[in-house]
Each structure stands twice: as structure tokens, then as C-alpha cells.
Amino acid sequence: MKKIKNNLFLLLLFIVILAGLFYWYEVRPSTIRSSCYKTASDKLDDNFSKIELFNRQQDKSTTFRDGVYAHNFYYNNCLRKHGLKTK
């Protein structure tokens, strides 16, 4: 009986460790990436008029590329802040 309880405890411990690893390496990064994408999109919506104003001051036209660069900048900074990207 004691051997069965010991094996059951080890099995439960193994399952808990696997669940924790799955969360840390699969669920958490996916959730952070999704959140960062939404945050970057929101910031871009808020700041795109500032980008347009800056470009007008520089006598440039605002292009789709400017928006993509800005979105990538916000997205990558968010990933760095949460420790998913190093450079």
C-alpha cells in the first residue's frame, strides 16, 4: 500500500511538473505575443497622427512602410520588456 501511494505521489509530481513546463514554454509566450501585438496596434493607432505630423514637418509623405516600422518597433519593445526577445 505504501509503495502505491509513493508511486501515485511521483506520478502526480511528474504531471504537475509537465504542466508547469508546458505553461512556461508554450502558453505564456503565446499569451505575451498576442498581448504585445494588441498593445502595438493600439499604440500605433494612438501615435500614427504623430508620425504623420513628423513626416509633414520633414516634407515627407507618410507611407504604409512607416506604419509597419512603427508597429514592429512597439511590438519588439513589448517582447523585450517581457523577456521574450533579447536584441
Beta strands, then each sheet from edge to edge (+ up, - down):
end
